[in-house]
């Protein structure tokens, strides 16, 4: 790609003649080598994720690269280089890119800069992946280059040099097995085997069967001669489905795994096996949704409400939305499943886009554990609630359950005592240096700030002068310490962000875990589970606090034995709260329907489309002033956000009616480009349909 070089003092007529002569003549590379005789132009997407450069650029193909420079391969090009009328290079920086097409001529009227290098002859960017990436970029007001960074893993030369194995023949169609517990389950598997494209929202039953049920759906799709793709929120879930698939299909040759834990070489080797058609089924975490499966027949998204499915990198696509768009483009079946149900999944059912896959109530009652509630009024009358943080009901349940197996204790916060307050007036304890919250990191250790890490050696309350402190929130480590004293002789294990346990033996033990880090118990599950401090989850200032709390509770409770085997869950939260009632009834679909109806009244997603715009107050105001919003759009805010690197931050929400989402994203993208072109101003973060509207 190059721009025109104007000879100093040359008249316009002479300049036009030079340009036309160079354009008609066979161009040369900078080193004098001739260009490819056939299709001498390569159209390239350059890895430079700037909105105003979100387009293709044309480059000349040197004769030496003519055979390797095929659509889909990685190349290096000089971006921003100037080429004189004589074909000499002037400046420019090397950037990676992908060839998207070979052309006979270019729309660009000046001389073209040649490709600098073909990095590999491997065609990693397929037409289907390019089309999907373009769709996602437009859906989320981003650039194609940014999406391709998420979709195509970095190259590893040694892995690329290794040949992929020959594909195995399709497996035999599996029996319905545990899918028979769902009235529509056998029919769903039969449709996959026949090559049809059913779309379902699956409310999975509690217990250890869901990994095998996913494996059965994948096997049915493979038996029908099509490929399958499974996206899960974390590596532990991937390992469980991987084990189920290996057991069902008899070896890893039928499927590949894509997770960051594999390392760059192994992950790229597995990705290439999928891209080359050696493997027709793949499972993994977030980025796996882009894996180039041949003849894709099924997309599975497990636990779509998990925040891990929303990419933190621009343009922040959500796995569920990518899967739905990809299924529509490639004609594949969809299975969005989980123990809980999101409002987005409920919307898919309400619109008729998908059908429900759920068990009858009698089956649910048979396999679910019994749930008991302990509210604030119960704790106020219970002296035992002041000792070891356990109400009498929870303490008694734990004592009885420890006779037959492990007991899970879910604590919403990690650490020791992450929030403290004055023991006299209850004023939150703050850091004198930055006003951040003070926390106790261990027994007998000095307090320190959770924001800046500065120790608070001489704290006293600025309101009343007291030196006494009380715990506002108790963390997992402090809970483990207290429960260890309450149950002497019982092993205590912890699982959290610092060290997540994959599983625990069936022997009696207390397992203290933060939400989402609960290990699987061998021998049929936990004898009981205690869900503590429910108020800490329910009181979060977030639109999804109820939905997220129920998802975390259901994930923990599903690890407990059925009520018929004595399994018991004790939840310490207000019994009248909607998520608590949904947990007691084990009714995630009913909770999602109520949440969806409430969203419809408020006009929030998924009933509407929304964009979040955040940055400094001046930058947000500048972008909003340049954005030509669709008719009827609502502006909510701006409202202040916590400072970022010492600068004030604001956020505004833009809301439009259904059907106007494309117009909203196009308007925001155009405004961003205008800001860069006109002012070169500081950036603004734009997120489409954010999951964390607080």
Secondary structure, DSSP 8 states (H G I E B T S, - for coil): -------TT--HHHHHHHHHHHHHS--B-TTS-BB-SSS-EEEEEES---GGG-S-EEEE-BGGGTTT--TT-EEEEEES-EE-TT--EE--EEEEEEEEEEESS-S--S---B--EE--S---S-HHHHHHHHHHHHHTT--HHHHHHHHS----HHHHHS--------------GGGGGBTTHHHHHHHHHTT---EEEEE--SSTTHHHHHHHHHHHHHHTT-EEEEE-SSHHHHHHHHHHHHHHHTSGGGEEEE-GGG-HHHHHHHHHHHHTTS-SEEEESGGGGG---TTEEEEEEE-TTSGGGB-SSTT--BHHHHHHHHHHHHT-EEEEEESS--HHHHHHHHTTSSEEE-B-HHHHHHHS-EEEEE-HHHHHT-GGGGSTT--HHHHHHHHHHTTTS-EEEE-SS-SSB-EEEETTT--B-B-TTT--BEEE-STT--EEETTT--EETT---TTT----EEEEE--HHHHHHHHHHHTTTS-EEEESSSS--SEE-SSS-EEEE-TT---EESTTSBSEEEE--HHHHHTSSSTTHHHHHHHHHHHHHTTB--GGGT-EEEEES-TTSHHHHHHHHT-HHHHHHHHHHHHHHHT-TTSSEEEEEEE-HHHHHHHHHH----TT-EEEEEEEEEEETTEEEEEEEEEE-TT-HHHHHHHHHHHHHHHHHHT-----EEEES-S---
